[in-house]
C-alpha cells in the first residue's frame, strides 16, 4: 500500500497542496467582509471533492478584494474570475460600463449584511445608546466638534472622536457611506441621482462628515481588525458591515453595531458567474454557488455574522442580542444607486475630503544605494501621482545632513516638479533619523491649518547614526504627534530600527510597516488610500 501511494503521488494523480489533476478551477473574487466565511466554506467544499456532470473534480480558490478595487483591476485588463461576489449588483454594472459585461444577468445573492456604524460600547453609552437613536449626521457632527465630544464623553476617550470608513474608490462600503450621508441630508429613502449630489446642502453635509474622518481603510475587514486591535483612542467609531462588527466586536469592552435612524444600505452580496468563461468553468462556478446556498453553508455564514438568504435557515447566535444585533433593523433601506451615481459620489468625495498636509521623510543614507533606492523612489513617485491637486507636500531627505527637497508645495501645479525631485534623490552617507523626525514636526507646526489634515511618512533602512539635535524620547514623539499629526513609518529592510519606528507610529495614531523592495510599492499604495489618494472607481 505504501508503495502504491508513493507511486500515485509521483505520477501526479493527486496533489495535496493544490487542485487535483484535471480539476476545473473556480477562481472566486469576493468582498473582504466575506473572507472569513468563504475561506472555511471553500476549504470544506474542496475537501468534499465535488465534481461536474462530466466527472471532473472542482477546486475553488479565493481572492478577497474590495468591490471598487476589483472592478478597477478587471476594467484595466486584469484577469476575470469565474465567480465574482461584490457588495451589490451595481459593481457588475459599473464594470459593464467600462466595457466588461462578463458579470451581467447571472447573479444570485448568497448572504446579506446591513451597513452600520461600529462603535465601542462605552462610547455609544456615553452618547445615550441604546435608549437614544443615533444617526449618520449625529456621528459626523460629534467627530467634527471636539467641544461637543468632550461634553458627551467627559474626556475619557481622547480629545476627539476618531472616525473612519473605507476608501470610496476601492470599497463598496466606502461608496455606500457617502451615499448614506446624502440620503440622510435629503431625508430620502429612494435612490438618489446625480442631480441630488450637486445640491449645496448635500455637498456641505458630505464635506462636513469627511472633514472629521481620521483616515481611510483600504478594506472592510482590515478596518474591523484595526479598530479591534488599536482600541478606542485610536478609533472610536467606523462604518462597516454588521458582519464585520460581529467578527471583531466581542470583548471587554465590546464593539456594537449602531443602526442609523435615517436608514442605511444592505449589502446583498450577489454571486455573479462570468458569462464568458468556458462552459465547464461556468458549470463548476454555479455548483459552488449552489453549495453556498445549502443549509449547512448558510448556517456557517450565520456563524460568521452574515444574514442568511436561505429561508430554511433561522438566524441565531452570534446574530442575536448577545452581540447587540437587531434583526428588525434596518427599518429603512435606501434605494440602490446607479452607475452614474457611483461615479458622481466618487468625484464629490475627491473634492469633499479634507486636504492633506504631508511631510515625507526619506532615508538617503549609503545603505539605501542601488535597487533599494530605486524601488523607494518609484513607490514614492506613484504615491505623489495619486495625491489630490489641493494637497500639500514637503519632502525631506536625510543622510549626513537634512535636505529639504520640496517645502510645502501645493501638489497640483507642482506635481511634475515633485516627481523630478524624487527621481533625483541619491544615496550616500550616514543616518540622521531623529533629526529628520524633529524637522518634519517643525514643518508641520509652521504649516498647520484647520483646512488640512497633518500626516508624516517616515521611511528608514537603518539605525540613527548621526543625529545631533534630537534624541528619540517622549519629547520627540509628542512633537511628531502634535497638531493631530498621523505618522506612518516604514522599516525598509532587515537593518531598520523597528522598535523606534513602530513606537512612533503607534503613539502617533499611525501604522507601522515592515517593507522590502518587493513590498514597498504595495505599502505606499495602502498609505495612499489612507490619505484619500485617487484610486479605484471613477479614475
Secondary structure, 3 states (H helix, E strand, C coil): CHHHHHHHHHCCCCCCCCCCCCCEEEEEEECHHHHHHHHHHHHHHHHHCCECCCCCEEEEEEEECCHHHHHHHHHCCCCCCCEEECCCCHHHHHHHHCCCCCCCCCEEECCEEEEEEEEEHHHHHHCCCCCCCCCHHHHHHHHHCHHHHHHHHCCCCCCCCCEEEECCCCCHHHHHHHHHHHHHHHCCCCCCCHHHHCCHHHHHHHHHHHHCEEEEECCHHHHHHHHHHHCCCCCCEEEEEHHHHHHHCCCCCCEEEECCCCCECEECCEEEECCCCCHHHHHHHHHHHHHHHCHHHHHHHHHCCCECCCCCCCCCCCCCHHHCCCCCCCCCECCCCCHHHHHHHHHHHHHHCCEEEEEEEEECCHHHCCHHHHHHHHHHHHHHHCCCCCCEEEEEEECCCEEEEEEEEEHHHHHHHHHHHHHCCCCCCCCCHHHHHHHHHHHHHHHCCCCEEEEEEEEECCCCCCCCCCCCCHHHHHHHHCCCCEEEEEEECCCCCHHHHHHHHHHCCCCEEEECCCCHHHHHHHHHHHCCCCCCCCC
